[in-house]
Amino acid sequence: MLQRSRDARTIVGEEALDVIAADMVRTRALVNCFTQIGEAAARLTPSGRNFVGAVPWRQIIGMRNIVVHVY
């Protein structure tokens, strides 16, 4: 999850949202990062989630569901 979040940060860089949204390759790369982060978050055990601390796990997993299923 940490590596994919770093990847997403690299993909975004300092660009404005409209520039990224217009770039299909970057947009799909971000979707891939969000998907992998959400998949990994869904597989964490409750003790693993508690170990990390205050992280919005349900929202992270929910974002994965949105981008994968295009809700």
N, C-alpha and C positions, 0 to 999 in steps of 0.2 A: 504494500500500500504506500509505503514511504517513497519507494522508487517511482511508482506511477504518479504520485502527487508532484514529485520533482520533475518528471517528464512533462506533466501538464503545465507546470510553471515555465519550463523552457519553451514549450510550444506557444504559450501566450506571450511571454516576454513583456515588452513594454507597449505592445500594440493596443489600440482602442478596440472595443467590442465589435464595432461595425466592420472593422478591417478583418478581424478574425472570422466573423460570421460570413463574410463574403468569400472566404478562402475554404473551399471544399476539403482540401487535403488536411489543413489544420483542424477544421471542424471534426472531421472523421477521426483524426488522431486523438482529439480530446474525448470524443465519445468512447474510443477504445480505452483510454485511461480511466474514465469514469466507470466503465463496465468492469474493468479488472479490479478497481478499488472496491466497488460494490460487491462483487463476487467474493473477494477476500474478507470483507467485513461480515458478510452473511455467514461465513464459515467459522468465524471466531467463536470460541466457547464463551459462555457468560463470565467465567473467571478471567479469560483473556481480555474481554471488554472492560471488566472492572479494574484490571491491572493497569490499563492505559490511562484511565481517568475519565474526565468529563468530555466525551466525544459524542456528537449527535449521530449515533449508529443508525437509528431508524431512518433519519433523513438521508444518510449516505446510501443505505440500501435502497431507499425509495427513489433516489436520483438514478441509480442504476436501472431500476425498473422503468422509469420514465424514458430514459434514452434508448434502452433496448427495445421496449415495446411501443415506443412513440405514442405515449398517452397524450 
